[in-house]
């Protein structure tokens, strides 16, 4: 006799305990998104197969319809030109990236490392967590677990809305075996799997196929190189076969579902308007605002007009990032609302973000003067008033306005203006003058992007 065939685990949502009552189907219509699911239903619960209806996937259709708005979604998330958006995603299970929320789970330890390893002005990070993580542990606990990463600049996407827009905006999704990571692959985004419990998945499932196709994270190796490799070596056709298994009729789910629902109700479909889905809304603008202290490396490039390279990381003070080159000089930039006020005593640059007419702290010129008076060790105070602009004051100097030249289509430069403040601080610390910077402006280089920044009196 041959070896006994291993009995397949129950298929979530398609097994008899979910579909039958007294041996009869509970539902009038069991809506499925793809024929692959129909084959599973016929194998797992043949009694309910007659109720099956193939009607596509409305979630996938909303993603497809919104793909042309990728640039808008990126700007809403504060992703600047040349930045890479890394979306970290976890589903709800012990084998997921987030795990059970217990000590030793991968995600809470990965996020601080991402903040320390990825230069703040070259990367943006966002976390998309399964709603059950939020509701199982409680929103307060989730935010507490991720507090350190949030202070370092992590965007924590709400549990129900916004995750689709984040996937569309992403340059890479670091995920697991959940549906969100699968959707990311289906719309062509590079995927790096941080967790993947093969033993818990049907090897014939599309999600298991993703596990055999996508690259795996090596959690104890450098993260930046792995993320960059996932982006740069991504083949747009890699997940084409998986995408074909998402929906039976891409783009037609609204039409098919309306037909099913009106048929069940015994009502004719409206003849005066087509079936449609609600478009994905444009999220609120969420710029980067890091309250964790930033370790800043700067280097003056050339001997001519001001050109300063800036690399900022939310790394612990005792860590000195290595750029592999000489001529880099370090300083510390600290948000005025830092969790550890003692860090303000050693800050070279102190930052604040807000409206220029905020009556609580006074106009930027007054705030910068007050900060320098209260913190004698600080060399420069910077009040960020909006995208691409800030008001700064160096010790012993007058208030200055730094304004980045607009980018494509005249849109504001979304690089954090705190980088411009650090560039000016480095310029002045090298013995250069404000007048030199004002005469020609500054070129601030972050990664591969050059930002043209004007320097003028702020009166």
Secondary structure, DSSP 8 states (H G I E B T S, - for coil): -----------TTTSHHHHEETTEES-S-EEESSHHHHHHHHHH-GGGGGGEEE---HHHHHHHHHGGGHHHHHHHTT--TT-EEEEEEE-SSTTSSSTTS-TT-HHHHHHHHHHHHS-TTTEEEEEEE-HHHHHHH-HHHHHHHTHHHHHTT-EE--SSSSHHHHHHH-SEEEE-SSHHHHHHHHTT-EEEES---GGGS-TTSHHHHHHHHSEE--TTS-HHHHHHHHHHT--TTTTHHHHTTT-SSTT-HHHHHHHHHHHHHT----SSS------------------S-EEEEEEE-SSSS-EEEEEEE---TT-----SSSS-EEEEEEETT-S-GGGGGG-SEEEEES-TT-TTT--HHHHHHHHHHH-TT-SEEEEEEETTEEEEEETTS--EEEEE---GGG----S-THHHHHHHHHHHHTT--HHHHHHH-EEEEETTEEEEEEEEE--
